[in-house]
Amino acid sequence: MSYVYDAIIVGGGVIGGSIAYNLSKRGGKILLLEKDRLASKSSGAAAGMLGVQAEMDAEGSLFQLARKSREMFPKLAGEIRETSGIDIELINKGMLKVAINEQQQQEYKRLIAIQRQSGEQSDWLTGEEVRRKEPALTDAIKGAIHFANDGQVEATQLTLGFLNSAAACGVVIKEFVEVFDLQLSKGKVIGVVTNEGYFASENVIVAGGAWSNKLLSKTGLELDIYPVKGECFSVVTQSQLLTTTVFSPSCYLVPKKGGRIIVGATVKPRTFNHKVTVEGISLLLEQAKKLMPSIIEAEWERTWAGIRPQTGDGLPYLGEHPVYKGLFIATGHFRNGILLSPITGEIIADMVEGKPTSLNLKPFRVGRLIKQLT
């Protein structure tokens, strides 16, 4: 038995959730399929940083896209709370990108000038000013850039907020339904084959993160995308030791509600092995201690790992399949899936509806970097 939908989304993470939410606001019969539990992969493992300025080149196309996406969060937080009752825990207390040597100081001061030219707020703090702002940080920090506009959310809450809001607007969401194959006919997609049968649609969106190639390879397309494991741990403190997210080349510290601090993340490319290793957590702990020595007094909470989708040029794939009409792809966001989720959902929903966009999406087109197309 088949069921006909206006659009089918493959993937129940933050990207699939955002696409479902955006399409749900436009009407139509929408289906979202997730092979495991919702938010069970990288979306549920993310620290939730909205690090536009801390992580990206201010002169790149990704920076421009990320900046627009960051601007969407305040309104989005209100919409999701109103529609689903979920608080995505948006916090706008800025971010510190800390320098621990002279070379980093000089590099970061140059970065400030570039960011200011792009219209972003960036301020240099001396080591003393950093410690006045965050007394728990080490004396070894020489200074830091303060990005007042970078913030954070609770990643799992954001993902479930998108999905629950989509469901409230009529989207059919199915967990533990794996898409085995795409049905293609005369240069178009016409549906998907799953462990629960066949579902028909002339619009299918693949948002399967690092697992997207498994399905897309059946169309003769293999994207230049690969998995990157990131291990993290969290601790709990009696009093709030940290109020601002701290970003360094070796690790990051993200303060959450209830005295929690998330520390991440290792970078282990080309593996789907999500096991947490002693080596990875030990390395993170040593780096965290160098930034905030008093973290050793915190109570241990837990460890976890996520598999993030990286691409050859570091840019996500956003667009329609180069051969099959109606088959859309949204993957390769690496460690910026949370940040880029609002704009990605809007972009893909516009593409499905055939609406033009003022954004320059050429750098993200699907056909730019492919390993194979037959």
N, C-alpha and C positions, 0 to 999 in steps of 0.2 A: 504494500500500500504506500502511495506517495502523498506528500503534503506540499502544497505550493506556497511559496513565500515571495515577498517583494525583494528581500535581501537575506542572505545567510552569512553570519560571521563565524569564522573558525578561530576559536581562541578566547578563553575566559579570563585573561589578565587585564591589566589596566588599559592597554591599547584597544583590545576587543571591547571592553566595557565602555570606553569613551565613544567608540564608533557606534555601539548599540544605543547609547544614551542620545547621541546627536541625531541618529536616524529616527529614534522613537519620538522625538519632538516634532518631526516632520510628517508623521503619520505613516500608514502602510503596515504591512504584516511582516515582522522581523523575527528571525530565529538566530539564537546564539548557541553554539555547541562547544563544550569543553570536555576534553578526554579524561580529565581528572577532576579534582575539586576546583571551584572557582578560586582565583588568586593564590593558587598553590605553588606556583613557580617563582620566577624572578620578581613579579609584582609584590608578592607577599614577603619577599626577602629583602626588599629595598629599605634603605634608611630614610627615604623620603625627602632628600635634599632638593631644593630648587636652586641649584648652583649655576645660574646663567653666567655670571661674571667670574666666579671662582674657578670654573672648569673649562671655559671656552675662549677661543680666539675671537676677540672683538671685531675682527675684520672678516670673519668667515660667514658663509651662508647659514650655517647651523646656529650661530649666535643670534642672527636676526630672527630666525624662526623661534628659537627658545625664548627670546625676549618677548615676542608677541604672546607666546603661550603662558609665560609667567604673569603677564598682565591680566590673564583671564581668570586666575585663581580666586581673587576676592568675590567676584560675582558668582563663580561656580560653587564656592563653598556655601553661599546662601541658597542657591538653587537646590543643591543636593540635600541640605538640611531640611528645606521646606518640602521636598518631594519624598524623601526616604526617611527623614529623621536622623540621618547619620552625620556626625561631626567629623570632618576630614582633618581636624586639628591643625588648621593653617596657622602658622606662627611666622610673623614678620619681624624678627629681631636681628636680622642681618647675619653676616658670615665673616669670619676672620680667616684670611689666607696668610698663614704665619711664615716668617723667614727665620731660619736658624743659622744662616751664614751670610757673609758679605755678598757673595755672588747672587743669592736669592734676593737680598735687599735691592741690589741694583736692577735685577730683572723685574721685580715687582713694581719698583718706582717707574720704570719705563711703561709697564702695563697700565699703571694709573693714567698716564698721559693719553695712551691709546683709547682707554675706556671713556675718559672724559670727552675726547673728540667725538666719540659715538653718542654722546649725550647721557651717559650713565654716571651715577654718583660713585666715586671711588676716593677713599681718603687714607692717607698713610698715618699709621700710629707707631710711635716709638715703642721700644720694649717696655718702658715704664708706663706708657699710656695703655698698652695691652694689659699689663698686670693690674692697673687700676680698674680696668673694665672687667677683667676676669682674673681675680687674685689667685686662683688655683693653678694657673699656667706657670710653667717653669721660667726661671731667670735666664735660661739659655736662649729664649726667643728674642731675636734682635729687633723685631718689629713686625708689622702685619698690615695688609690692606684690609680696610673695613668696607665691605659691600653692604650698604644699608638696605638695598632692595632685594637681596637674595634671602630666601627663607626656607621653610620646610613644611611638610605635611606628614600625617601618618599614612604610610603607603597602602597598607591593607584596608584601612578605612576609606581611602580615596577609591580604590578599586571596587570595593563592595558598594560604595556610594554610587558610583557610575552604574553598576549592575542592578542594584535595587531600585534606583530611579528609573532605569530603562524598563525594568519589570513592571513598575507602577504605571508606566506609560503604555504597557501592552506588549512588550517584547517577550517572546517565549524563550526561556533559558533552560538548557538541558545540561546537567553534569554527567560525567562518565559516558559520554557519547563520542566515540572516536570516528573521525572522517578518514576512511580508507582510500577514497579515490574521488576525483573530480569528473563529472560527466561533461563531455565536450562534444559539440556538434556544429559543423559548418563555421568554424572560426569563432564560436561563442561558448560560454559556459552555460549549462542548463540545469545543473544540480550537483548534489554530493551523495556519495554512497557511504553509509555508516553502519555500525554494529546494531543500530535500531532501524535500519532500512534506508530507503531512498527519500531524499527531500529535494524538491524542485525549486529552482530560482534562476533567473537570468542575471542576478547580481550576487556574486560570492566574494567575500573579503577574507583573505588569509592573514590572520594576525596571530600566528603561532610562535612568535619569538624565535629562539634558536632552533626550534623544530620545524620551521616553515619550509625548509628545503625538502624535507621528507615528502611533503605533499606536492610541492611545486615541481619536483623532478619528474613527476608523472606527466607533466605538460611539456617536457623537453627543456625546461628552464632550471638551471642551477645557479642561484645567486652567489655572489662572493660574500658569504656570511659564515661565521663560525662561532661556536659557544665559548664563553669565558666564565669560568667559575669564580665566584667571589665569596669568601668566607667572612663571617662577622661574629661578634659576640656582644652581649649587653651586660651591664652591671647596674646595681641600684645603690643609691647613697641615702643616708638618713636626712641630710640637708642638701639643698641644691648647690652643687659645686660649680656648675657651669650653666650659663644662660644663653650663650651664643654658640652657634655651630662653628667648630674649628676645623679648618681644612689645611692639610700639609701634603707634600709629595709622598709621604710614607703611609699616612692613615688619616682618617677623619673621626671627629668626636661630635656626636649629634645628641644634644640634651632633649629628653622627652618628658612627658608628664610623670609625676610621682617619683622624681629623683632618678629616673632611668637615663642611662647614657648608652647609645649604640656606638660601637667602634668597628670600623671597617676600612677597606675591604681588601682582601688579597686579590691578585690578578693571575689566574691560571688558565691560559688559553687552550682551546681545542680539546676540551674534555666535557663530557656529559656526566661525569662522576660527581655527584653532589654531596659526597661524604665530607665531613669536617675533619681536618687533620690536625694533629698536635703541632706539627711544624707551622702551619698557617696561623693558628691561634696564638702560638708562642711569639711569632714574629710581630703580630698585631699588638700583643700585650706589651712587648718591649718598646715598640714605637709609641704607644699610648702613654707609657710611664715616662718617656722622655719629654712628652708634651705636658703631661699633668701628673706629677709624681704621686699625688695623694690618691690616685685611682686605685692603688694597691690596698687601700683601706675599705674600698667599696665591697658590697656583697655581690658575689657572682650570681648571674641570672641564667643565661643560656647561650648556646652557640647555634649557628645555622649556616647554610650556604645557598646561593642562588646561581642559576645558569643564565648569563646575560647574552643577548645576541649582538655580536660585533660584525662590522663590515670591513672590507678591504680598505676603503678610504675614510672610514669613521663616520659616514653619513647614513641615515636610515633610508630604506626604500619606501617611497610613497607614490603609488600610482597604479595604472592599469597594466596588465600583462601586455607585452609587446606583440603578441599574436592573437590571444583569445579575448574577445570583447566581453565586458562584464565581469572579468576576473581581476579583482583589485588586490593589491599587496600593501601591507603596512607592518614592517618589521625592521630589525637592525638598529634599534634605538640605544643599544648598549646600556650604559649606566644612566641614561637620561630619559628612560621611558616614563617615569612619573612626571618629570618636568614637561615633557613634550606631549603628554597624553591629551590635554584639552585641545591644542591646535591640531593634532593628528586626527582626532575624532571629527572635528569640523571640516578639515580638508577632505577626508575620505567620504563623508556624507555629501559634500558638495559634488565630488566626482561621481558618486553613484547617481545623483540627480542631474548630472550634466551641467552643473552651474559653473560659470567662469570664476576665476579667483584673481585677486590683485597680487597674490604672493608669487615670488619667483621660485617655482618648484623644479626647475630644470636640473639643479644639482642633485635632486633626490629621485629622479626618474628611474624606473625599474630597469630600463635597458642600458644604463650607463656602464655597469660592471657586471658581467655575467661570465660564468665559466663555460656554459654550454647552452646552445639553443638550437633545437632540431625541428 
